[in-house]
Amino acid sequence: MQASPSYIQLGVVMNSEAQLFFKLCSDHLSIEAIPKTNLKLDLSKIKRELEDNFVVKIWTPHFAVIRNVKGIMITLRKDGRMIVRNSDSEADAKAAANEVLSVVSQL
């Protein structure tokens, strides 16, 4: 399987088409990233891993709000769904969601 170099992050080959489904939220300012397979994330374990690459703004047992180095805000739920906000472009939002997915899929 070949993947474009833009989806290779943290040593994991990611194909965004195969991993996440993206849709524009009703406010037209954010993007929802939905995993194509159901995930059951342990957010307490993930929190420690996310702190290495992201700033954890809010954490609860049900969801986490994190910020990446570009200032993109990502709300991550236990089922793997993400809401991506404050992105300059759709490509940046998708890349941020893929980066989060690559971190949580390694656990």
One Martini backbone bead per residue (centre of mass of N, CA, C, O) as a GRO file, in nm:
protein
  107
    1MET     BB    1   0.095   0.036   0.024
    2GLN     BB    2   0.039   0.368  -0.071
    3ALA     BB    3   0.146   0.688   0.050
    4SER     BB    4   0.148   0.995   0.102
    5PRO     BB    5   0.377   1.196   0.265
    6SER     BB    6   0.157   1.378   0.422
    7TYR     BB    7   0.059   1.094   0.593
    8ILE     BB    8   0.339   1.081   0.741
    9GLN     BB    9   0.334   1.015   1.094
   10LEU     BB   10   0.518   0.902   1.345
   11GLY     BB   11   0.575   0.630   1.160
   12VAL     BB   12   0.281   0.635   1.037
   13VAL     BB   13   0.075   0.515   0.800
   14MET     BB   14  -0.153   0.740   0.649
   15ASN     BB   15  -0.503   0.726   0.538
   16SER     BB   16  -0.757   0.940   0.545
   17GLU     BB   17  -0.967   0.787   0.374
   18ALA     BB   18  -0.953   0.519   0.566
   19GLN     BB   19  -0.992   0.656   0.868
   20LEU     BB   20  -1.153   0.929   0.784
   21PHE     BB   21  -1.442   1.132   0.814
   22PHE     BB   22  -1.541   1.438   0.659
   23LYS     BB   23  -1.723   1.728   0.797
   24LEU     BB   24  -1.918   1.995   0.798
   25CYS     BB   25  -2.034   2.199   1.009
   26SER     BB   26  -2.308   2.400   1.075
   27ASP     BB   27  -2.115   2.664   1.124
   28HIS     BB   28  -1.872   2.663   0.902
   29LEU     BB   29  -1.594   2.651   1.114
   30SER     BB   30  -1.594   2.335   1.130
   31ILE     BB   31  -1.463   1.997   1.168
   32GLU     BB   32  -1.558   1.664   1.131
   33ALA     BB   33  -1.407   1.367   1.267
   34ILE     BB   34  -1.471   1.031   1.157
   35PRO     BB   35  -1.439   0.723   1.227
   36LYS     BB   36  -1.475   0.421   1.045
   37THR     BB   37  -1.403   0.304   1.323
   38ASN     BB   38  -1.461   0.205   1.623
   39LEU     BB   39  -1.376   0.367   1.927
   40LYS     BB   40  -1.206   0.301   2.255
   41LEU     BB   41  -1.104   0.541   2.465
   42ASP     BB   42  -0.844   0.615   2.700
   43LEU     BB   43  -0.806   0.926   2.821
   44SER     BB   44  -0.597   0.888   3.051
   45LYS     BB   45  -0.377   0.764   2.867
   46ILE     BB   46  -0.378   0.979   2.638
   47LYS     BB   47  -0.297   1.233   2.791
   48ARG     BB   48   0.006   1.168   2.822
   49GLU     BB   49   0.062   1.158   2.510
   50LEU     BB   50  -0.050   1.442   2.427
   51GLU     BB   51   0.151   1.624   2.601
   52ASP     BB   52   0.393   1.596   2.391
   53ASN     BB   53   0.219   1.747   2.127
   54PHE     BB   54   0.015   1.897   2.321
   55VAL     BB   55  -0.230   2.110   2.454
   56VAL     BB   56  -0.411   2.069   2.744
   57LYS     BB   57  -0.706   2.234   2.825
   58ILE     BB   58  -0.922   1.989   2.847
   59TRP     BB   59  -1.024   1.732   3.092
   60THR     BB   60  -1.211   1.433   3.069
   61PRO     BB   61  -1.353   1.116   3.063
   62HIS     BB   62  -1.512   1.205   2.774
   63PHE     BB   63  -1.315   1.457   2.705
   64ALA     BB   64  -1.091   1.658   2.491
   65VAL     BB   65  -0.897   1.962   2.481
   66ILE     BB   66  -0.680   2.059   2.217
   67ARG     BB   67  -0.353   2.195   2.112
   68ASN     BB   68  -0.157   2.284   1.869
   69VAL     BB   69   0.111   2.461   1.735
   70LYS     BB   70  -0.105   2.623   1.536
   71GLY     BB   71  -0.387   2.652   1.719
   72ILE     BB   72  -0.551   2.403   1.693
   73MET     BB   73  -0.866   2.289   1.787
   74ILE     BB   74  -0.941   1.977   1.969
   75THR     BB   75  -1.211   1.755   2.002
   76LEU     BB   76  -1.205   1.458   2.201
   77ARG     BB   77  -1.360   1.156   2.202
   78LYS     BB   78  -1.408   0.830   2.305
   79ASP     BB   79  -1.504   0.747   1.995
   80GLY     BB   80  -1.301   0.952   1.807
   81ARG     BB   81  -1.427   1.205   1.775
   82MET     BB   82  -1.384   1.525   1.598
   83ILE     BB   83  -1.328   1.875   1.656
   84VAL     BB   84  -1.222   2.131   1.429
   85ARG     BB   85  -1.057   2.440   1.509
   86ASN     BB   86  -0.884   2.718   1.399
   87SER     BB   87  -0.846   2.695   1.092
   88ASP     BB   88  -0.715   2.805   0.784
   89SER     BB   89  -0.770   2.510   0.666
   90GLU     BB   90  -0.869   2.206   0.562
   91ALA     BB   91  -0.590   2.073   0.554
   92ASP     BB   92  -0.509   2.143   0.847
   93ALA     BB   93  -0.743   1.993   0.983
   94LYS     BB   94  -0.680   1.712   0.871
   95ALA     BB   95  -0.390   1.695   0.980
   96ALA     BB   96  -0.465   1.720   1.281
   97ALA     BB   97  -0.648   1.469   1.295
   98ASN     BB   98  -0.428   1.268   1.200
   99GLU     BB   99  -0.234   1.321   1.432
  100VAL     BB  100  -0.417   1.223   1.657
  101LEU     BB  101  -0.470   0.941   1.543
  102SER     BB  102  -0.172   0.848   1.549
  103VAL     BB  103  -0.143   0.864   1.857
  104VAL     BB  104  -0.394   0.684   1.950
  105SER     BB  105  -0.316   0.423   1.770
  106GLN     BB  106  -0.047   0.349   1.945
  107LEU     BB  107  -0.215   0.244   2.217
   0.00000   0.00000   0.00000
